């Protein structure tokens, strides 16, 4: 296995195809048994600390959520010696606290996706393999994110239930009503199978969710504006960068 100085990787989602504050040292192409990752792994320094970075949707943001090769992305990071992964993702706000531009550190997830390659344990097995997924996010890494947000003075929600939907279309208002009844606070398209695959690889995985818009049927607008999503993401990502500045010193 190749090794790098960092034990931390950041998976960037919509609004974070690159880290402007990342001092790039090198880019590395990793070939995996599960196909090609979303792009080369970027190695660099973030606020003086070694990190790795991979854009979930590709450098040009041209890979839709249902076509992301989640297995290849996570396998590549573990192959490089990564142990901790912070995944950044844009979400729609369902509960009243999940207002646009706010960030949250989800603690639970419900999977509504289908037909995605969602496990490494499906071929050439000596025995059926199960993982404990009672707590889908790494407790230790979540704790560091919550503590870093408090230290940075950010208005971040310390928990929340993430609904992972198939995409790439946005949800109907009736679907959001259903998700709310199920106990979901936010909705996104990339949380699964990413979190479960990380658990299968024994990686410490946690997420920063950025509320880009009110989900369908929430807020004052009857329709969702893509231009408004872009503006909200820009503000939310500024908070993410402040959070990362603090948390990289604690890992």
Order of alpha helices (4+ residues) and beta strands (2+ residues): beta-beta-beta-beta-beta-beta-alpha-beta-beta-beta-alpha-beta-beta-alpha-beta-alpha-beta-alpha
